[in-house]
Structures are given as C-alpha cells and as structure tokens.
Amino acid sequence: MGRVVLVTGISRDTGRRFARAAARDPSIERVIGVDVVPPRGDIGDVSFVRADIRSPVIAKVLAKEDVDTVVHMSVIATPGSAGGRGTMKELNVIGSMQLLAACQKSTTLRRLVVKSTTTVYGSGPRDPAMFTEEMGPKRLPSSGYAKDVYEIEGYVRGFARRRPDVDVTMVRAANVVGPGVASPLTNYFRLPVVPRVLGFDPRMQFLHEDDLMRVLRHAVTTDVSGTFNVAGDGLLTLSQAVRRLGTPSVSLPSFAVGRLGATMRQARLSDFSPEQLGFLTYGRGVDTTRMRTELGFEPRYTTAEAFADFCDSVAPHRHREAVGG
C-alpha cells in the first residue's frame, strides 16, 4: 500500500502543482487536496475536499481518508490575497494550530511536511554571513508574514515533541522564483523601474519553483526528519540581479523606498511589506549543508540559474541583451 497524502492550500498555484506532481508518484497511492475554494485548472488524479483548516472538520477528513502524510502549504505571504492582515494571520496561525490539533488526534498519521521559508530568519545589520538551521532571527519579527511563520514553526516543534512517532520535516525554502511564480519579490522584479535602497547591495539566494516541487516530494517519500534550509547554490547581489534582468533601477533613501512600497500596496500594485524592505536592504544568506548531508537533496538550479529562468519569462529579449552586454 502506498502513502495517502493530504495537501493543504491546493487552491493556490504552488499547492495545486505539488498535489498533481505527488499524485503521479508511484509510491503514493492517493492525494487529497484541501482548501476553502476549489482550485483553478486541472488537478489530475487529486481528490479535492472543500474544507477550512481553521475548523475542527479537518480532523474528520484525516480520519475518513486514512491519511498517513500531511503536507502543509497553505501559509499565505501577502495580506492582499487574503483580504487583509487580520484574515491572513487567522488563516496562517489559527489554521495551522487547528491542523496540528487534528494531526495530534490522528491514529494513522506517520509524516508531517511543512513548507516554511528562510524569511523566518529576518534581515538585519547584525545577521551572520550564513544562517544555519539552529540559529534564530537576531530580532524577533513583530508583524507580518515573518511573525506568522515564526509562530507556526514554534507550534510545529511543539507537535513534534508531543508526537515523537510522527516524522516531522520543515523545509525552509529560500525565495522561490521561476516563470510561474507570483510573489512579493517576483512582483518587485517585474516593476518597470526597480527601486533600490541607497547605499546597500544585499545578497540573495533563490530556489527554482521546480526544485521546490522536488524537495517537497523528496521530503514526503523519504524517512528523514528535521528542519532544512533549501536554496540553490551561490548568491547574487541585488545589483547583479537587476543587471541580469536588464531593467532600469533607481536608488532611493530607505524611507523613500518604504513610502513607495506603501503607495504600491495601497494601489494593489505590489504587496511591499516592511520585511521585504529589510530584505532589500540587508539581504540574507543560509547554509545548506544539512540539505545535502542529512536530507539528501541537491537542487538542479543554482541561484543564478533559477533567476536567469525567471528573467527569461519576464523579458526574454531584454534579458539576453543584458547578459550579452
């Protein structure tokens, strides 16, 4: 008998794409996708169940379907897509707590995979050159997506202590890029003129969207547990990224970039948050040694290759001229 996998957040593109890929894996018997609204587009052999993970009904879904593996992918990064910051926090934190409570009661669950993010480390002037998995943020996040993820990771660690019989894997993915990715950062790079913080050239790591699918599938089908930074090899500075994109940029004082971000957020042009401003000022680097030595995973794309594929989808001709020049 193969695994029975439940995937949360299937109405969003990343969740839908992962569920479809998992359903094609011969070691997986069934995939159940859960969300409050049906996914757009083809979901292949995935069974869709309309359910809100903020509700105790999710426990009934786990029991009825004999789920042995849960992949939690429904943590939202942008308040605009959730209908406001209050709803976003409720979906993220309360939803995760209810899901973990359901997992706690399950008698069939054997594996929990949580898609987390390196955003949990934050971005600041006192950061180490490379964060390892044992490190935490130098300053605790006070708001937004980073605060939600920090709280969720704490609840997941608590669950792992209470249910030592369940293998728990947290995938801390670097900023995901690729032709199909719409996120605050990819929307920033799609702007006709890219604003930069005057006097700073932050270091960045990227993970290609295909490698995100691969590492989540790897986490589901192997018996390794723990927390793992996942990113493509190497680093790019923001100036290198903009140059490879071939887009004009303008350097502004930090307060001006922050005001511009607030204006774009109000106009719904981009979800430009304070945490993104911190990342565009100080950047972030993570150590991926454990990804290779313990998780046994190797991304196919380096950071530079992942960003190049994204660039080709934004402005292929301009990007080729920029690379050639």
C-alpha positions as CSV (number, residue, x, y, z in Angstrom):
1,M,0.0,0.0,0.0
2,G,1.3,3.5,-0.9
3,R,1.1,6.6,1.0
4,V,-2.2,8.6,1.4
5,V,-1.1,12.3,1.3
6,L,-3.2,15.3,2.2
7,V,-2.1,18.7,0.8
8,T,-3.4,22.0,2.2
9,G,-3.6,25.2,0.2
10,I,-4.5,23.4,-3.1
11,S,-6.4,26.4,-4.5
12,R,-3.1,28.3,-4.9
13,D,-0.8,27.5,-7.8
14,T,2.0,26.1,-5.8
15,G,-0.2,23.8,-3.8
16,R,-2.1,22.6,-6.9
17,R,1.1,22.0,-8.8
18,F,2.6,20.0,-5.9
19,A,-0.5,17.9,-5.4
20,R,-0.6,17.0,-9.1
21,A,3.1,16.0,-9.0
22,A,2.6,13.9,-5.9
23,A,-0.3,12.1,-7.5
24,R,2.0,10.9,-10.3
25,D,4.5,9.4,-7.8
26,P,4.1,5.6,-7.9
27,S,4.9,5.3,-4.2
28,I,1.9,7.5,-3.4
29,E,-1.5,5.8,-3.5
30,R,-3.8,8.7,-3.1
31,V,-3.6,12.5,-2.8
32,I,-6.3,14.6,-1.2
33,G,-6.2,18.4,-1.8
34,V,-7.9,20.6,0.8
35,D,-8.9,24.3,0.6
36,V,-11.9,26.6,1.2
37,V,-12.4,27.2,-2.5
38,P,-11.9,24.8,-5.4
39,P,-8.6,25.0,-7.3
40,R,-8.5,26.6,-10.7
41,G,-7.2,24.4,-13.5
42,D,-6.7,20.7,-13.9
43,I,-5.7,18.8,-10.7
44,G,-5.2,15.4,-12.4
45,D,-5.8,12.4,-10.1
46,V,-6.1,14.6,-7.0
47,S,-9.3,14.3,-4.9
48,F,-10.5,17.7,-3.8
49,V,-12.2,18.2,-0.4
50,R,-13.7,21.6,0.4
51,A,-12.7,22.2,4.0
52,D,-11.4,25.0,6.1
53,I,-8.3,24.1,8.1
54,R,-9.4,26.7,10.7
55,S,-12.3,24.4,11.5
56,P,-12.2,21.1,13.5
57,V,-13.8,19.4,10.4
58,I,-10.2,18.9,9.1
59,A,-9.8,16.1,11.8
60,K,-12.7,14.3,10.3
61,V,-11.1,14.5,6.8
62,L,-7.9,13.0,8.2
63,A,-9.8,10.1,9.8
64,K,-12.1,9.4,7.0
65,E,-9.4,9.3,4.3
66,D,-6.9,7.3,6.5
67,V,-4.3,10.0,5.8
68,D,-0.7,9.0,6.8
69,T,1.1,12.1,5.4
70,V,0.2,15.7,5.6
71,V,1.9,18.4,3.5
72,H,1.1,21.9,4.9
73,M,1.4,24.5,2.2
74,S,-1.4,27.0,3.0
75,V,0.7,29.7,4.8
76,I,-0.1,33.0,2.9
77,A,2.7,35.6,2.4
78,T,0.5,38.5,1.2
79,P,-2.3,40.2,3.1
80,G,-3.8,41.4,-0.2
81,S,-4.5,37.9,-1.4
82,A,-6.2,37.0,2.0
83,G,-8.4,40.0,2.3
84,G,-6.3,41.9,4.8
85,R,-3.7,41.3,7.5
86,G,-6.3,40.1,10.1
87,T,-7.6,37.4,7.8
88,M,-4.1,36.5,6.8
89,K,-3.0,35.9,10.4
90,E,-6.1,33.9,11.1
91,L,-5.6,31.7,8.1
92,N,-1.9,31.2,8.8
93,V,-1.7,30.9,12.6
94,I,-5.2,29.7,13.6
95,G,-5.4,27.4,10.5
96,S,-2.0,25.8,11.4
97,M,-3.0,25.4,15.0
98,Q,-6.2,23.6,14.1
99,L,-4.4,21.4,11.5
100,L,-1.8,20.4,14.1
101,A,-4.6,19.7,16.6
102,A,-6.2,17.4,14.0
103,C,-2.8,15.7,13.4
104,Q,-2.4,15.3,17.1
105,K,-5.6,13.2,17.3
106,S,-4.9,11.2,14.1
107,T,-4.1,7.5,14.7
108,T,-3.0,7.0,11.1
109,L,-0.6,9.9,10.6
110,R,3.1,9.0,10.2
111,R,4.6,12.0,8.5
112,L,4.2,15.8,8.5
113,V,5.9,18.1,6.0
114,V,5.7,21.8,6.5
115,K,6.7,24.3,3.7
116,S,8.4,27.1,5.7
117,T,10.7,29.9,4.5
118,T,14.1,31.4,5.2
119,T,12.1,34.7,5.8
120,V,11.8,33.3,9.4
121,Y,15.5,34.5,9.9
122,G,14.6,38.1,9.1
123,S,17.1,40.6,7.6
124,G,19.2,42.9,9.7
125,P,22.6,44.6,10.0
126,R,23.8,42.1,12.7
127,D,22.9,39.0,10.8
128,P,25.6,36.3,10.4
129,A,27.0,35.7,6.9
130,M,25.1,32.5,6.7
131,F,22.2,31.3,8.9
132,T,22.3,27.6,10.0
133,E,19.1,25.8,11.0
134,E,20.0,26.1,14.7
135,M,20.0,29.9,14.5
136,G,17.0,32.1,15.0
137,P,16.4,35.7,13.9
138,K,18.6,38.3,15.6
139,R,15.5,40.3,16.2
140,L,12.1,38.6,16.7
141,P,9.6,39.6,13.9
142,S,7.0,41.9,15.2
143,S,4.5,41.7,12.4
144,G,3.5,40.2,9.0
145,Y,4.4,37.0,7.3
146,A,7.7,36.5,9.1
147,K,5.9,36.7,12.5
148,D,3.3,34.2,11.3
149,V,6.0,31.7,10.1
150,Y,8.0,32.1,13.4
151,E,4.8,31.3,15.4
152,I,3.9,28.4,13.1
153,E,7.3,26.8,13.4
154,G,7.1,27.0,17.2
155,Y,3.7,25.1,17.1
156,V,5.2,22.5,14.7
157,R,8.1,21.9,17.1
158,G,5.7,21.5,19.9
159,F,3.7,19.0,17.9
160,A,6.9,17.0,17.1
161,R,7.6,16.8,20.9
162,R,4.1,15.5,21.6
163,R,4.0,13.0,18.8
164,P,7.6,11.5,18.5
165,D,6.0,8.7,16.5
166,V,5.4,11.1,13.6
167,D,8.3,12.2,11.3
168,V,8.2,16.0,11.0
169,T,10.1,17.8,8.3
170,M,10.3,21.6,7.9
171,V,11.5,22.9,4.5
172,R,12.8,26.4,4.9
173,A,12.8,27.5,1.3
174,A,14.8,30.5,0.0
175,N,12.8,33.0,-2.1
176,V,11.2,30.9,-4.8
177,V,11.5,32.2,-8.4
178,G,10.5,30.9,-11.8
179,P,8.2,31.6,-14.8
180,G,5.1,30.6,-12.8
181,V,5.8,32.3,-9.5
182,A,3.8,35.4,-8.4
183,S,5.1,36.6,-5.0
184,P,6.0,40.0,-3.5
185,L,9.6,39.5,-4.6
186,T,8.9,38.4,-8.2
187,N,6.4,41.3,-8.5
188,Y,9.1,43.6,-7.3
189,F,11.4,42.4,-10.0
190,R,8.6,42.8,-12.6
191,L,8.3,46.5,-12.0
192,P,9.3,48.7,-15.0
193,V,11.8,50.5,-12.8
194,V,13.3,48.7,-9.8
195,P,13.7,50.8,-6.6
196,R,16.8,50.1,-4.6
197,V,17.8,51.3,-1.1
198,L,20.6,53.8,-1.5
199,G,24.0,52.6,-0.2
200,F,23.0,48.9,0.1
201,D,23.6,45.9,-2.2
202,P,22.0,42.9,-0.4
203,R,23.0,39.3,-1.1
204,M,20.2,37.0,-2.2
205,Q,19.6,33.3,-2.6
206,F,16.9,31.8,-4.8
207,L,15.2,28.4,-5.2
208,H,13.7,27.5,-8.5
209,E,10.0,26.6,-8.4
210,D,10.8,23.1,-9.9
211,D,13.3,22.5,-7.1
212,L,10.6,23.4,-4.5
213,M,8.4,20.7,-6.0
214,R,11.2,18.2,-6.0
215,V,12.3,18.9,-2.4
216,L,8.7,18.6,-1.1
217,R,8.2,15.4,-2.9
218,H,11.6,14.1,-1.6
219,A,10.5,15.1,2.0
220,V,7.3,13.1,1.6
221,T,8.8,9.9,0.2
222,T,11.9,9.6,2.4
223,D,12.2,8.9,6.1
224,V,14.3,11.9,7.1
225,S,13.0,14.3,9.6
226,G,14.3,17.7,10.9
227,T,14.5,21.3,9.7
228,F,16.4,22.1,6.5
229,N,17.4,25.3,4.7
230,V,16.8,24.8,1.0
231,A,18.3,27.1,-1.7
232,G,20.2,27.0,-4.9
233,D,24.0,27.1,-4.8
234,G,25.6,30.5,-4.7
235,L,24.5,34.1,-4.1
236,L,23.5,37.1,-6.2
237,T,23.7,40.7,-5.1
238,L,20.7,42.9,-5.9
239,S,22.8,44.9,-8.4
240,Q,23.8,41.7,-10.2
241,A,20.1,40.6,-10.3
242,V,18.9,43.9,-11.7
243,R,21.7,44.0,-14.3
244,R,20.8,40.4,-15.5
245,L,17.2,41.4,-15.7
246,G,18.1,44.3,-17.9
247,T,15.6,46.6,-16.1
248,P,16.4,50.2,-15.1
249,S,16.7,50.8,-11.4
250,V,16.7,53.9,-9.1
251,S,18.5,54.2,-5.8
252,L,16.4,56.0,-3.1
253,P,16.9,56.5,0.7
254,S,15.3,53.8,2.8
255,F,12.4,55.9,3.9
256,A,11.6,56.8,0.3
257,V,11.6,53.2,-0.8
258,G,9.3,52.4,2.2
259,R,6.9,55.1,1.2
260,L,6.9,54.0,-2.3
261,G,6.2,50.4,-1.1
262,A,3.2,51.6,1.0
263,T,1.8,53.5,-2.0
264,M,2.2,50.4,-4.3
265,R,0.5,48.3,-1.6
266,Q,-2.5,50.7,-1.3
267,A,-2.8,50.8,-5.1
268,R,-2.6,46.9,-5.1
269,L,0.4,47.1,-7.5
270,S,2.6,45.1,-5.1
271,D,2.5,43.7,-1.5
272,F,5.6,45.6,-0.5
273,S,5.9,44.9,3.2
274,P,8.4,46.2,5.9
275,E,10.0,42.8,5.9
276,Q,10.6,43.0,2.2
277,L,12.2,46.4,2.6
278,G,14.5,44.8,5.2
279,F,15.4,42.0,2.8
280,L,16.1,44.6,0.0
281,T,18.4,46.5,2.4
282,Y,20.3,43.7,4.2
283,G,19.6,40.6,2.2
284,R,20.1,37.1,3.7
285,G,22.2,34.0,3.3
286,V,21.6,30.5,4.6
287,D,23.8,27.5,4.9
288,T,22.5,24.4,3.0
289,T,25.0,21.8,4.3
290,R,22.3,19.8,6.1
291,M,20.1,19.8,2.9
292,R,22.8,17.7,1.2
293,T,24.3,15.6,4.1
294,E,21.1,14.8,6.0
295,L,18.1,15.4,3.7
296,G,20.0,14.0,0.7
297,F,18.7,16.6,-1.7
298,E,20.5,18.6,-4.4
299,P,18.8,21.4,-6.3
300,R,19.1,21.2,-10.1
301,Y,19.3,25.0,-10.4
302,T,21.8,27.3,-8.8
303,T,20.7,30.6,-7.5
304,A,21.9,32.3,-10.7
305,E,20.3,29.7,-13.0
306,A,17.0,30.0,-11.2
307,F,17.0,33.8,-11.5
308,A,18.0,33.5,-15.2
309,D,15.0,31.3,-15.9
310,F,12.8,33.9,-14.2
311,C,14.4,36.7,-16.2
312,D,13.7,34.9,-19.4
313,S,10.0,34.7,-18.5
314,V,9.8,38.5,-17.7
315,A,11.6,40.0,-20.6
316,P,13.5,37.4,-22.7
317,H,14.9,39.8,-25.3
318,R,16.0,42.4,-22.8
319,H,17.5,39.7,-20.5
320,R,19.6,38.2,-23.3
321,E,20.9,41.6,-24.3
322,A,21.8,42.3,-20.6
323,V,23.6,39.0,-20.2
324,G,25.4,39.5,-23.5
325,G,26.4,43.1,-22.6
